[in-house]
Amino acid sequence: MIDSKFSYDSEAELLDEARSIMDCSFAERSELKERLSALGITKHHLTELFEKRFDISPEQYIAQKRFQRAKELLDDGERVTDTAFAVGMESIASFTTFFKKQAGVSPSEYALQQILEHPYCFCETALGVIRIEENSYGITSLRFADNKTEIALPGGKGIYLTDTKSQILEYFAKKRRSFDVPLSVRGSEFQKSVWNALRDIPYGETRSYQQVAESIGNKKAVRAVGMANNRNPIIIMIPCHRVVGKDGKLVGYAGGIERKQYLLEIETA
């Protein structure tokens, strides 16, 4: 007998629904608790279902998802502080303890390890140092390197790094409007659709989040577009700085509004 106030044909369906909620809401503890409670299933029964299907408790499942997401964010160059709060941890100390228990190293040590294991270089620009990273398929990351410890590390050699660095410098010198190095981005299909739409925004022009949502055929996904825009792993080449508020106001740029304004001024001068 399934003790849920909703109709499910089997315990498997109920478990899949609970797992889906955990996959989407694990970072927001209050939201997670509320959505699971809405299923009408007791905590005891939920634990029984998880241990029967996955041989782990719901808490262990959430911990796995939280750890997986934390690694993804750190791999993408997110700061430890931002990563901690993005995965629902209440403090840096608790996140460090949690991550070290899972990985055997602290999040800072893990992030440094990722930096050293991938071909990368640094590019000094008028807006600060930019870190460029690649894999065998193309550029995977282009972001501002504001961490002095990171900048102090020696750069490496790769397939696309030199060309990318040259093209970025040409862009800042107003001698280049487009880029022709291959990109290799990791993200959901929705995120990739948004990033492709950003690349279609012409040099010197801007689009609102609403316009980007409409361009990908999902006019109601304005908020999701904003989140994907914020998660853009390759600044400038995927021009998230060209997306503005509906009233033209400069909002939502990971590198800071002043940097966003500077980039737009380069293109409209």
Protein Blocks (a to p, Z undefined) as FASTA:
>chain_A
ZZbfbdcfbfklmmmmmmmmmmmmmmmmmlmmmmmmmnopafklmmmmmmmmnopafklm
mmmmmmmmmmmmmmnopafklmmmmnopabfklmmmmmmmmnopafklmmmmmmmmpccd
ddddfkbpcdddddfkbcfbdcddfbfklmmpccdddfklmmmmmmmmmmmnopafbdcb
dcdddddfklmmmmmmmmmpcghiacdfklmmmmnopaklmmmmmmmmmmombghjlcfk
lpccfkopaehifkbjklmmmmmmmmmZZ
